Amino acid sequence: MLFKIFGNILLDFNPDMVFVENGTDQIFRKENATVIINTKLAQYQKKYLSNKIITLLRFPYIFQELPN
């Protein structure tokens, strides 16, 4: 449900944004018209990133290592 809300925000307002966990680890980042999914995550963090959940954002996405 949370990713569906983020998807609605992205579609309605089109902001660039960063979704972080505990204020440090970037889970994903939206820049321009693409969502960048962090590939450098702990196993428990990856549960946020199933294809089904990512598609709720309704933006094209790529996988890339992001700085934390």
PyMOL Python script that loads the backbone (N, CA, C, O; Angstrom):
from pymol import cmd

cmd.read_pdbstr("""\
ATOM      1  N   MET A   1       0.812  -1.195   0.000  1.00  0.00           N
ATOM      2  CA  MET A   1       0.000   0.000   0.000  1.00  0.00           C
ATOM      3  C   MET A   1       0.856   1.260   0.000  1.00  0.00           C
ATOM      4  O   MET A   1       0.522   2.237  -0.671  1.00  0.00           O
ATOM      5  N   LEU A   2       1.956   1.246   0.746  1.00  0.00           N
ATOM      6  CA  LEU A   2       2.828   2.410   0.815  1.00  0.00           C
ATOM      7  C   LEU A   2       3.386   2.774  -0.560  1.00  0.00           C
ATOM      8  O   LEU A   2       3.445   3.953  -0.909  1.00  0.00           O
ATOM      9  N   PHE A   3       3.793   1.777  -1.339  1.00  0.00           N
ATOM     10  CA  PHE A   3       4.350   2.061  -2.657  1.00  0.00           C
ATOM     11  C   PHE A   3       3.277   2.565  -3.613  1.00  0.00           C
ATOM     12  O   PHE A   3       3.574   3.338  -4.524  1.00  0.00           O
ATOM     13  N   LYS A   4       2.048   2.141  -3.418  1.00  0.00           N
ATOM     14  CA  LYS A   4       0.955   2.671  -4.245  1.00  0.00           C
ATOM     15  C   LYS A   4       0.762   4.160  -3.941  1.00  0.00           C
ATOM     16  O   LYS A   4       0.535   4.950  -4.857  1.00  0.00           O
ATOM     17  N   ILE A   5       0.849   4.545  -2.685  1.00  0.00           N
ATOM     18  CA  ILE A   5       0.750   5.959  -2.299  1.00  0.00           C
ATOM     19  C   ILE A   5       1.901   6.749  -2.912  1.00  0.00           C
ATOM     20  O   ILE A   5       1.693   7.830  -3.464  1.00  0.00           O
ATOM     21  N   PHE A   6       3.128   6.203  -2.815  1.00  0.00           N
ATOM     22  CA  PHE A   6       4.274   6.875  -3.433  1.00  0.00           C
ATOM     23  C   PHE A   6       4.052   7.023  -4.939  1.00  0.00           C
ATOM     24  O   PHE A   6       4.351   8.072  -5.510  1.00  0.00           O
ATOM     25  N   GLY A   7       3.534   5.990  -5.573  1.00  0.00           N
ATOM     26  CA  GLY A   7       3.253   6.054  -7.011  1.00  0.00           C
ATOM     27  C   GLY A   7       2.282   7.169  -7.342  1.00  0.00           C
ATOM     28  O   GLY A   7       2.466   7.883  -8.328  1.00  0.00           O
ATOM     29  N   ASN A   8       1.246   7.327  -6.525  1.00  0.00           N
ATOM     30  CA  ASN A   8       0.281   8.411  -6.740  1.00  0.00           C
ATOM     31  C   ASN A   8       0.930   9.778  -6.573  1.00  0.00           C
ATOM     32  O   ASN A   8       0.665  10.690  -7.357  1.00  0.00           O
ATOM     33  N   ILE A   9       1.771   9.927  -5.566  1.00  0.00           N
ATOM     34  CA  ILE A   9       2.482  11.193  -5.360  1.00  0.00           C
ATOM     35  C   ILE A   9       3.369  11.501  -6.560  1.00  0.00           C
ATOM     36  O   ILE A   9       3.395  12.629  -7.051  1.00  0.00           O
ATOM     37  N   LEU A  10       4.094  10.489  -7.028  1.00  0.00           N
ATOM     38  CA  LEU A  10       4.980  10.692  -8.167  1.00  0.00           C
ATOM     39  C   LEU A  10       4.198  11.102  -9.412  1.00  0.00           C
ATOM     40  O   LEU A  10       4.625  11.988 -10.151  1.00  0.00           O
ATOM     41  N   LEU A  11       3.061  10.464  -9.642  1.00  0.00           N
ATOM     42  CA  LEU A  11       2.257  10.809 -10.826  1.00  0.00           C
ATOM     43  C   LEU A  11       1.616  12.186 -10.709  1.00  0.00           C
ATOM     44  O   LEU A  11       1.576  12.934 -11.686  1.00  0.00           O
ATOM     45  N   ASP A  12       1.122  12.523  -9.544  1.00  0.00           N
ATOM     46  CA  ASP A  12       0.406  13.785  -9.367  1.00  0.00           C
ATOM     47  C   ASP A  12       1.329  14.997  -9.311  1.00  0.00           C
ATOM     48  O   ASP A  12       1.003  16.053  -9.854  1.00  0.00           O
ATOM     49  N   PHE A  13       2.477  14.850  -8.659  1.00  0.00           N
ATOM     50  CA  PHE A  13       3.347  16.008  -8.428  1.00  0.00           C
ATOM     51  C   PHE A  13       4.687  15.920  -9.150  1.00  0.00           C
ATOM     52  O   PHE A  13       5.383  16.927  -9.282  1.00  0.00           O
ATOM     53  N   ASN A  14       5.055  14.742  -9.615  1.00  0.00           N
ATOM     54  CA  ASN A  14       6.293  14.481 -10.337  1.00  0.00           C
ATOM     55  C   ASN A  14       7.546  15.008  -9.632  1.00  0.00           C
ATOM     56  O   ASN A  14       8.403  15.605 -10.284  1.00  0.00           O
ATOM     57  N   PRO A  15       7.672  14.802  -8.320  1.00  0.00           N
ATOM     58  CA  PRO A  15       8.879  15.293  -7.640  1.00  0.00           C
ATOM     59  C   PRO A  15      10.037  14.310  -7.821  1.00  0.00           C
ATOM     60  O   PRO A  15       9.820  13.120  -8.045  1.00  0.00           O
ATOM     61  N   ASP A  16      11.242  14.808  -7.723  1.00  0.00           N
ATOM     62  CA  ASP A  16      12.375  13.927  -7.523  1.00  0.00           C
ATOM     63  C   ASP A  16      12.362  13.608  -6.035  1.00  0.00           C
ATOM     64  O   ASP A  16      12.115  14.495  -5.218  1.00  0.00           O
ATOM     65  N   MET A  17      12.623  12.369  -5.672  1.00  0.00           N
ATOM     66  CA  MET A  17      12.547  12.002  -4.267  1.00  0.00           C
ATOM     67  C   MET A  17      13.458  10.837  -3.961  1.00  0.00           C
ATOM     68  O   MET A  17      13.898  10.120  -4.860  1.00  0.00           O
ATOM     69  N   VAL A  18      13.737  10.653  -2.684  1.00  0.00           N
ATOM     70  CA  VAL A  18      14.538   9.536  -2.199  1.00  0.00           C
ATOM     71  C   VAL A  18      13.746   8.854  -1.094  1.00  0.00           C
ATOM     72  O   VAL A  18      13.230   9.519  -0.195  1.00  0.00           O
ATOM     73  N   PHE A  19      13.648   7.537  -1.156  1.00  0.00           N
ATOM     74  CA  PHE A  19      13.010   6.760  -0.101  1.00  0.00           C
ATOM     75  C   PHE A  19      14.128   6.083   0.674  1.00  0.00           C
ATOM     76  O   PHE A  19      14.849   5.247   0.130  1.00  0.00           O
ATOM     77  N   VAL A  20      14.274   6.443   1.948  1.00  0.00           N
ATOM     78  CA  VAL A  20      15.342   5.892   2.774  1.00  0.00           C
ATOM     79  C   VAL A  20      14.756   5.104   3.932  1.00  0.00           C
ATOM     80  O   VAL A  20      13.621   5.327   4.354  1.00  0.00           O
ATOM     81  N   GLU A  21      15.556   4.182   4.432  1.00  0.00           N
ATOM     82  CA  GLU A  21      15.179   3.423   5.616  1.00  0.00           C
ATOM     83  C   GLU A  21      16.088   3.859   6.749  1.00  0.00           C
ATOM     84  O   GLU A  21      17.307   3.911   6.587  1.00  0.00           O
ATOM     85  N   ASN A  22      15.512   4.166   7.875  1.00  0.00           N
ATOM     86  CA  ASN A  22      16.265   4.608   9.058  1.00  0.00           C
ATOM     87  C   ASN A  22      17.116   5.842   8.780  1.00  0.00           C
ATOM     88  O   ASN A  22      18.100   6.087   9.478  1.00  0.00           O
ATOM     89  N   GLY A  23      16.751   6.605   7.784  1.00  0.00           N
ATOM     90  CA  GLY A  23      17.442   7.847   7.489  1.00  0.00           C
ATOM     91  C   GLY A  23      18.803   7.699   6.848  1.00  0.00           C
ATOM     92  O   GLY A  23      19.494   8.701   6.662  1.00  0.00           O
ATOM     93  N   THR A  24      19.220   6.485   6.500  1.00  0.00           N
ATOM     94  CA  THR A  24      20.556   6.319   5.937  1.00  0.00           C
ATOM     95  C   THR A  24      20.580   5.560   4.621  1.00  0.00           C
ATOM     96  O   THR A  24      21.192   6.030   3.661  1.00  0.00           O
ATOM     97  N   ASP A  25      19.944   4.418   4.547  1.00  0.00           N
ATOM     98  CA  ASP A  25      20.036   3.568   3.359  1.00  0.00           C
ATOM     99  C   ASP A  25      18.983   3.947   2.327  1.00  0.00           C
ATOM    100  O   ASP A  25      17.784   3.886   2.599  1.00  0.00           O
ATOM    101  N   GLN A  26      19.442   4.339   1.133  1.00  0.00           N
ATOM    102  CA  GLN A  26      18.506   4.645   0.053  1.00  0.00           C
ATOM    103  C   GLN A  26      17.912   3.326  -0.464  1.00  0.00           C
ATOM    104  O   GLN A  26      18.641   2.434  -0.897  1.00  0.00           O
ATOM    105  N   ILE A  27      16.613   3.223  -0.412  1.00  0.00           N
ATOM    106  CA  ILE A  27      15.931   2.061  -0.982  1.00  0.00           C
ATOM    107  C   ILE A  27      15.706   2.303  -2.469  1.00  0.00           C
ATOM    108  O   ILE A  27      16.021   1.453  -3.302  1.00  0.00           O
ATOM    109  N   PHE A  28      15.161   3.464  -2.790  1.00  0.00           N
ATOM    110  CA  PHE A  28      15.058   3.875  -4.185  1.00  0.00           C
ATOM    111  C   PHE A  28      15.124   5.390  -4.263  1.00  0.00           C
ATOM    112  O   PHE A  28      14.947   6.102  -3.274  1.00  0.00           O
ATOM    113  N   ARG A  29      15.388   5.857  -5.483  1.00  0.00           N
ATOM    114  CA  ARG A  29      15.441   7.288  -5.744  1.00  0.00           C
ATOM    115  C   ARG A  29      14.773   7.529  -7.089  1.00  0.00           C
ATOM    116  O   ARG A  29      15.007   6.785  -8.041  1.00  0.00           O
ATOM    117  N   LYS A  30      13.947   8.559  -7.173  1.00  0.00           N
ATOM    118  CA  LYS A  30      13.322   8.936  -8.438  1.00  0.00           C
ATOM    119  C   LYS A  30      13.999  10.196  -8.948  1.00  0.00           C
ATOM    120  O   LYS A  30      14.030  11.222  -8.268  1.00  0.00           O
ATOM    121  N   GLU A  31      14.535  10.104 -10.144  1.00  0.00           N
ATOM    122  CA  GLU A  31      15.163  11.244 -10.803  1.00  0.00           C
ATOM    123  C   GLU A  31      14.564  11.367 -12.186  1.00  0.00           C
ATOM    124  O   GLU A  31      14.486  10.394 -12.936  1.00  0.00           O
ATOM    125  N   ASN A  32      14.142  12.582 -12.516  1.00  0.00           N
ATOM    126  CA  ASN A  32      13.508  12.847 -13.804  1.00  0.00           C
ATOM    127  C   ASN A  32      12.329  11.901 -13.969  1.00  0.00           C
ATOM    128  O   ASN A  32      11.375  11.988 -13.196  1.00  0.00           O
ATOM    129  N   ALA A  33      12.356  11.024 -14.920  1.00  0.00           N
ATOM    130  CA  ALA A  33      11.206  10.140 -15.151  1.00  0.00           C
ATOM    131  C   ALA A  33      11.536   8.682 -14.868  1.00  0.00           C
ATOM    132  O   ALA A  33      10.852   7.785 -15.363  1.00  0.00           O
ATOM    133  N   THR A  34      12.580   8.435 -14.077  1.00  0.00           N
ATOM    134  CA  THR A  34      13.018   7.066 -13.819  1.00  0.00           C
ATOM    135  C   THR A  34      13.220   6.836 -12.325  1.00  0.00           C
ATOM    136  O   THR A  34      13.736   7.699 -11.616  1.00  0.00           O
ATOM    137  N   VAL A  35      12.810   5.673 -11.865  1.00  0.00           N
ATOM    138  CA  VAL A  35      13.070   5.257 -10.488  1.00  0.00           C
ATOM    139  C   VAL A  35      14.324   4.384 -10.510  1.00  0.00           C
ATOM    140  O   VAL A  35      14.432   3.452 -11.306  1.00  0.00           O
ATOM    141  N   ILE A  36      15.261   4.697  -9.632  1.00  0.00           N
ATOM    142  CA  ILE A  36      16.503   3.930  -9.528  1.00  0.00           C
ATOM    143  C   ILE A  36      16.411   3.087  -8.254  1.00  0.00           C
ATOM    144  O   ILE A  36      16.313   3.623  -7.150  1.00  0.00           O
ATOM    145  N   ILE A  37      16.444   1.780  -8.419  1.00  0.00           N
ATOM    146  CA  ILE A  37      16.344   0.837  -7.308  1.00  0.00           C
ATOM    147  C   ILE A  37      17.751   0.481  -6.857  1.00  0.00           C
ATOM    148  O   ILE A  37      18.583   0.075  -7.668  1.00  0.00           O
ATOM    149  N   ASN A  38      18.019   0.632  -5.570  1.00  0.00           N
ATOM    150  CA  ASN A  38      19.342   0.359  -5.033  1.00  0.00           C
ATOM    151  C   ASN A  38      19.622  -1.140  -5.027  1.00  0.00           C
ATOM    152  O   ASN A  38      18.813  -1.930  -4.540  1.00  0.00           O
ATOM    153  N   THR A  39      20.772  -1.523  -5.572  1.00  0.00           N
ATOM    154  CA  THR A  39      21.169  -2.932  -5.576  1.00  0.00           C
ATOM    155  C   THR A  39      22.060  -3.283  -4.387  1.00  0.00           C
ATOM    156  O   THR A  39      22.352  -4.456  -4.154  1.00  0.00           O
ATOM    157  N   LYS A  40      22.491  -2.274  -3.636  1.00  0.00           N
ATOM    158  CA  LYS A  40      23.381  -2.513  -2.492  1.00  0.00           C
ATOM    159  C   LYS A  40      22.573  -2.405  -1.196  1.00  0.00           C
ATOM    160  O   LYS A  40      22.644  -1.407  -0.480  1.00  0.00           O
ATOM    161  N   LEU A  41      21.811  -3.453  -0.919  1.00  0.00           N
ATOM    162  CA  LEU A  41      20.943  -3.478   0.252  1.00  0.00           C
ATOM    163  C   LEU A  41      21.144  -4.765   1.028  1.00  0.00           C
ATOM    164  O   LEU A  41      21.576  -5.779   0.481  1.00  0.00           O
ATOM    165  N   ALA A  42      20.826  -4.709   2.295  1.00  0.00           N
ATOM    166  CA  ALA A  42      20.835  -5.915   3.123  1.00  0.00           C
ATOM    167  C   ALA A  42      19.654  -6.806   2.717  1.00  0.00           C
ATOM    168  O   ALA A  42      18.686  -6.337   2.118  1.00  0.00           O
ATOM    169  N   GLN A  43      19.751  -8.067   3.044  1.00  0.00           N
ATOM    170  CA  GLN A  43      18.710  -9.027   2.656  1.00  0.00           C
ATOM    171  C   GLN A  43      17.329  -8.605   3.145  1.00  0.00           C
ATOM    172  O   GLN A  43      16.356  -8.710   2.399  1.00  0.00           O
ATOM    173  N   TYR A  44      17.227  -8.130   4.389  1.00  0.00           N
ATOM    174  CA  TYR A  44      15.916  -7.746   4.911  1.00  0.00           C
ATOM    175  C   TYR A  44      15.358  -6.507   4.208  1.00  0.00           C
ATOM    176  O   TYR A  44      14.142  -6.320   4.174  1.00  0.00           O
ATOM    177  N   GLN A  45      16.224  -5.659   3.646  1.00  0.00           N
ATOM    178  CA  GLN A  45      15.752  -4.478   2.930  1.00  0.00           C
ATOM    179  C   GLN A  45      15.193  -4.839   1.559  1.00  0.00           C
ATOM    180  O   GLN A  45      14.314  -4.148   1.043  1.00  0.00           O
ATOM    181  N   LYS A  46      15.687  -5.893   0.982  1.00  0.00           N
ATOM    182  CA  LYS A  46      15.259  -6.293  -0.363  1.00  0.00           C
ATOM    183  C   LYS A  46      13.803  -6.730  -0.398  1.00  0.00           C
ATOM    184  O   LYS A  46      13.209  -6.807  -1.473  1.00  0.00           O
ATOM    185  N   LYS A  47      13.219  -7.017   0.764  1.00  0.00           N
ATOM    186  CA  LYS A  47      11.808  -7.435   0.790  1.00  0.00           C
ATOM    187  C   LYS A  47      10.902  -6.320   0.270  1.00  0.00           C
ATOM    188  O   LYS A  47       9.786  -6.589  -0.174  1.00  0.00           O
ATOM    189  N   TYR A  48      11.369  -5.078   0.322  1.00  0.00           N
ATOM    190  CA  TYR A  48      10.592  -3.953  -0.182  1.00  0.00           C
ATOM    191  C   TYR A  48      10.525  -3.918  -1.703  1.00  0.00           C
ATOM    192  O   TYR A  48       9.719  -3.185  -2.276  1.00  0.00           O
ATOM    193  N   LEU A  49      11.361  -4.701  -2.350  1.00  0.00           N
ATOM    194  CA  LEU A  49      11.614  -4.463  -3.761  1.00  0.00           C
ATOM    195  C   LEU A  49      11.230  -5.598  -4.698  1.00  0.00           C
ATOM    196  O   LEU A  49      11.930  -5.836  -5.683  1.00  0.00           O
ATOM    197  N   SER A  50      10.159  -6.292  -4.427  1.00  0.00           N
ATOM    198  CA  SER A  50       9.688  -7.289  -5.387  1.00  0.00           C
ATOM    199  C   SER A  50       9.176  -6.546  -6.626  1.00  0.00           C
ATOM    200  O   SER A  50       8.795  -5.378  -6.541  1.00  0.00           O
ATOM    201  N   ASN A  51       9.170  -7.222  -7.764  1.00  0.00           N
ATOM    202  CA  ASN A  51       8.682  -6.578  -8.992  1.00  0.00           C
ATOM    203  C   ASN A  51       7.250  -6.083  -8.834  1.00  0.00           C
ATOM    204  O   ASN A  51       6.893  -5.027  -9.355  1.00  0.00           O
ATOM    205  N   LYS A  52       6.443  -6.836  -8.125  1.00  0.00           N
ATOM    206  CA  LYS A  52       5.050  -6.437  -7.914  1.00  0.00           C
ATOM    207  C   LYS A  52       4.973  -5.108  -7.161  1.00  0.00           C
ATOM    208  O   LYS A  52       4.168  -4.242  -7.505  1.00  0.00           O
ATOM    209  N   ILE A  53       5.803  -4.952  -6.142  1.00  0.00           N
ATOM    210  CA  ILE A  53       5.802  -3.713  -5.359  1.00  0.00           C
ATOM    211  C   ILE A  53       6.373  -2.552  -6.166  1.00  0.00           C
ATOM    212  O   ILE A  53       5.823  -1.451  -6.143  1.00  0.00           O
ATOM    213  N   ILE A  54       7.465  -2.789  -6.875  1.00  0.00           N
ATOM    214  CA  ILE A  54       8.083  -1.728  -7.662  1.00  0.00           C
ATOM    215  C   ILE A  54       7.133  -1.199  -8.730  1.00  0.00           C
ATOM    216  O   ILE A  54       7.099   0.006  -8.982  1.00  0.00           O
ATOM    217  N   THR A  55       6.370  -2.072  -9.355  1.00  0.00           N
ATOM    218  CA  THR A  55       5.454  -1.615 -10.412  1.00  0.00           C
ATOM    219  C   THR A  55       4.339  -0.721  -9.867  1.00  0.00           C
ATOM    220  O   THR A  55       3.711   0.008 -10.635  1.00  0.00           O
ATOM    221  N   LEU A  56       4.083  -0.763  -8.559  1.00  0.00           N
ATOM    222  CA  LEU A  56       3.083   0.136  -7.974  1.00  0.00           C
ATOM    223  C   LEU A  56       3.502   1.602  -8.086  1.00  0.00           C
ATOM    224  O   LEU A  56       2.658   2.494  -8.003  1.00  0.00           O
ATOM    225  N   LEU A  57       4.796   1.855  -8.272  1.00  0.00           N
ATOM    226  CA  LEU A  57       5.277   3.226  -8.439  1.00  0.00           C
ATOM    227  C   LEU A  57       4.878   3.798  -9.804  1.00  0.00           C
ATOM    228  O   LEU A  57       4.831   5.016  -9.981  1.00  0.00           O
ATOM    229  N   ARG A  58       4.594   2.924 -10.758  1.00  0.00           N
ATOM    230  CA  ARG A  58       4.108   3.291 -12.100  1.00  0.00           C
ATOM    231  C   ARG A  58       5.064   4.195 -12.873  1.00  0.00           C
ATOM    232  O   ARG A  58       4.638   5.092 -13.601  1.00  0.00           O
ATOM    233  N   PHE A  59       6.345   3.947 -12.707  1.00  0.00           N
ATOM    234  CA  PHE A  59       7.382   4.649 -13.460  1.00  0.00           C
ATOM    235  C   PHE A  59       8.378   3.624 -13.975  1.00  0.00           C
ATOM    236  O   PHE A  59       8.539   2.565 -13.368  1.00  0.00           O
ATOM    237  N   PRO A  60       9.050   3.919 -15.087  1.00  0.00           N
ATOM    238  CA  PRO A  60      10.139   3.026 -15.512  1.00  0.00           C
ATOM    239  C   PRO A  60      11.200   2.979 -14.425  1.00  0.00           C
ATOM    240  O   PRO A  60      11.415   3.964 -13.719  1.00  0.00           O
ATOM    241  N   TYR A  61      11.861   1.843 -14.289  1.00  0.00           N
ATOM    242  CA  TYR A  61      12.871   1.724 -13.247  1.00  0.00           C
ATOM    243  C   TYR A  61      14.093   0.975 -13.753  1.00  0.00           C
ATOM    244  O   TYR A  61      14.027   0.170 -14.682  1.00  0.00           O
ATOM    245  N   ILE A  62      15.208   1.273 -13.103  1.00  0.00           N
ATOM    246  CA  ILE A  62      16.462   0.585 -13.368  1.00  0.00           C
ATOM    247  C   ILE A  62      17.064   0.189 -12.027  1.00  0.00           C
ATOM    248  O   ILE A  62      16.684   0.715 -10.981  1.00  0.00           O
ATOM    249  N   PHE A  63      18.002  -0.737 -12.073  1.00  0.00           N
ATOM    250  CA  PHE A  63      18.715  -1.164 -10.869  1.00  0.00           C
ATOM    251  C   PHE A  63      20.127  -0.598 -10.925  1.00  0.00           C
ATOM    252  O   PHE A  63      20.812  -0.697 -11.943  1.00  0.00           O
ATOM    253  N   GLN A  64      20.547  -0.003  -9.815  1.00  0.00           N
ATOM    254  CA  GLN A  64      21.868   0.614  -9.760  1.00  0.00           C
ATOM    255  C   GLN A  64      22.299   0.702  -8.298  1.00  0.00           C
ATOM    256  O   GLN A  64      21.462   0.860  -7.409  1.00  0.00           O
ATOM    257  N   GLU A  65      23.595   0.602  -8.052  1.00  0.00           N
ATOM    258  CA  GLU A  65      24.094   0.783  -6.695  1.00  0.00           C
ATOM    259  C   GLU A  65      24.029   2.268  -6.333  1.00  0.00           C
ATOM    260  O   GLU A  65      24.557   3.115  -7.054  1.00  0.00           O
ATOM    261  N   LEU A  66      23.385   2.571  -5.224  1.00  0.00           N
ATOM    262  CA  LEU A  66      23.252   3.945  -4.770  1.00  0.00           C
ATOM    263  C   LEU A  66      24.068   4.153  -3.504  1.00  0.00           C
ATOM    264  O   LEU A  66      24.195   3.238  -2.690  1.00  0.00           O
ATOM    265  N   PRO A  67      24.624   5.351  -3.331  1.00  0.00           N
ATOM    266  CA  PRO A  67      25.382   5.621  -2.100  1.00  0.00           C
ATOM    267  C   PRO A  67      24.453   5.697  -0.904  1.00  0.00           C
ATOM    268  O   PRO A  67      23.289   6.079  -1.026  1.00  0.00           O
ATOM    269  N   ASN A  68      24.976   5.333   0.241  1.00  0.00           N
ATOM    270  CA  ASN A  68      24.187   5.400   1.478  1.00  0.00           C
ATOM    271  C   ASN A  68      24.759   6.445   2.407  1.00  0.00           C
ATOM    272  O   ASN A  68      24.235   6.652   3.501  1.00  0.00           O
TER     273      ASN A  68
END
""", "prot")
cmd.dss("prot")
cmd.show_as("cartoon", "prot")
cmd.util.cbc("prot")
cmd.orient("prot")
